[in-house]
Amino acid sequence: MDTPRVGIPGRLAERMTMPEQHEYLRSKLTRRGLLRAGAVTAGAVAGTGLLGGGTGLLGGGPEAVAAPPAPGTPVSPAPAPALTPTLVTARATGRVSGALVAPFGRHLAFGADPRTQMRVSWQVPFAVRKPFLRVGLKPWDLGRRVEAEVRHLHTPPLARKLPAVDQYYLHAALDGLRPGTTYYYGVGHTGFDPANARHLGTVASFRTAPARPEKFTFTAFGDQGVSYHALGNDQLLLGQDPAFHLHAGDICYADSSGAGRPGDVYDARVWDLFLAQTESVARTVPWMVTTGNHDMEAWYSPNGYGGQSARWTLPANGFDRRNAPGVYSFVYGNVGVVALDANDVSYEIAANTGHSGGRQTAWLDRRLRELRAHREVDFVVVFFHHCAFSTTKAHASDGGVRDAWLPLFDKHRVDLVINGHNHVYERTDALRAGRVRRRVPIGATVEPARDGIVYVTAGGAGADLYDFPVPDSYEGHVHDLESVASYHWEKGRVKAPERVEWSRVRYTGHSFLAIESEPGTRPRLRVSALAESGKRVDHFEVAGRR
């Protein structure tokens, strides 16, 4: 029997906010409705009663979890799962043999201090007993053992032919690490120990940030998804030996629409595919993500970010760790990095517009001021999803981003802004107050304090490509134009035509950024855009102020 779709009437679709969508889904998917829909799948049955002890909800109070039945007792349908993701901080117990369950989808993230903190996350297909992480200074000596936190995420059947899904995400926090040190780690649970000789092949490594600034490379892109292009980009950027990677939102496209409307449906299983795809890089390279429009998933929490909170552990130093997990900052060497949630200010996609009540922008002002006062920070890089400046036919530029944040970027002399959203590579000249202050042709050097800020759209990570209204212009294929006819979004989802002079480089292809930071008396950021073939399509330098 087909699973009935749980939807929201189309007449409500245009103006319902993310909290309104969340409440609608919660009220409609009652216990009786879930059972009629066949919400108990193999994964759900396997997980029923496996997570013992008290639990906390990302949007509710404690929930009782049934004990496993005695051996030989028939398994009956489980009670309706919680309507929000469940954080299980007690020890997990289970009746599936841990020896048959292999961890997958490992991904790293820095804590607030990359010199001393690392967060390790992974996934298991079933609930397991006593998950843990082992870590040490040698791959054969993982003496330190850290208990893992379990985050159980339930997704009901939100559309026809989509089953209910139960996912188990595991997280371990490592603090007090040595700066500039390579550590080896393995993840496991009862029945699967990475220190066992048969599992030594699962051991990976990471390196903490140095105690003092030194030369390093980091990479960046947005709009990845699951595809051969995404996989190819991952392997190419791994070859750059990056210290960390910035992902500017639209992570896996479980929500294929991304319109922020109640009719949007998401297939949680796509996250499993994405994390398996990304593991080859993210198990050794901290994968620092922020939130795109496709990453809002209304079922899990009122602001749509409950799924992100279950799957990622990011620095908890933003304005609201609980309700804005993709907003944070960190300092690595001589570079200060700030991640923002542009859904909060977007004029184009309004489901979460204004959700912070201005608190994110106030925090941004304070944080940029602090970074500029940091004695070791030469460069401030900001990344978020929606574009401040782009000319594609698909999304172009978001006036909400311009109105809310450009004055702060100019005020605090941000050095580089990285966006996604538009599935291309595009780069501006140096801008101040949205106008060209200095042309920056391919290979040029820009001094942001004097010339203005370069904005880069790096949305070619792997999703289907967009196109421009004019020809491409990139390294080896320069086609400069005096101006480009485009538009930007104004309040009320109004497309306001504009003719722009700032579109300096355009490339319709899958690509990513590789950025080399060099400290010293003349600090530099050397920025290169690389196509998935490995060919360079753009490069320029950002000069520091020392």
ABEGO torsion letter per residue (X at the ends): XBBBBBBBBAAAAAABBAAAAAAAAAAABBAAAAAAAGABBAAAAAABGABBEBBBBAGBBBBBBBBBBBBGBBBBBBBBBBABBBBBABBBBBABBAAABBBBGBBBBBBABAAABBBBBBBBABBBBGBBBBBBABAABBABBBBBBBBBBBBBBABBGBBBBBBBBBBBBBBGBBBGBBBBBBBBBBGBBAABAAAAAABBBBBBBBABBBBBBBBBBBGAEBBAAAAAAAAAAAAAGBABBBBAEGAAGABAAGAGBAABBBBAAAAAAAAAAAAAAAAABBBBBBBBAAABBAAABAAGAAAAAAABBBBAABABAAABAABBBBBBEABBBBBBBAAAABAABAAABGAAGGAAAAAAAAAAAAAAABAABABBBBBBABBABBABAAAEBBAAAAAAAAAAAAAAGBABBBBBGBBBBBBBBBBBGGBBABBBBBGBBBBAAAAEBBBBBBAAAGBBBBBBABBBBBBGBBBBBABBBBBBBBBGGBBBBBBBAABABBBBBBBBBBBBBBBEABBBBBBBBBBAAGBBABBBBBBBAX
